[in-house]
Amino acid sequence: GDAIAWYRYAKGTAEIGDIYVKRSKYNQYSRVEVAATVAHELTHAMQHAEEGEEMHCSVENEYWAYIVELYVLLDNGRKDLIYENWSGLFDENWDFDTTKLWAALKKAYNSCPEY
């Protein structure tokens, strides 16, 4: 796929898996972009630890992973990347609209339950 990084674990086990970063993507994107994506995937690893053997796809899991990813971008001063990819989630004062994020993820992950 086109992802910078992803989380993979063995199905049917509660053992934490691995996060992989594509070498080509690591060289293509800024360190902040890679770090934000790794933080997103670490969130999924933590969710897996909480949920146990079978982590399930849900809008809620993606919501929290994207919250962490956006925080890393904001904390590192990369509003340009947020504006490029997520501008519809913020108003002119950079106030964040969580309901818009939830709606966007609900649409993007329409085959997954909300919770």
Secondary structure by P-SEA (a helix, b strand, c coil): cccccccccccccccbbbbbbcaaaaaaccaaaaaaaaaaaaaaaaaaaaacccccccaaaaaaaaaaaaaaaaaacaaaaaaacccccccccccccaaaaaaaaaaaacccccc
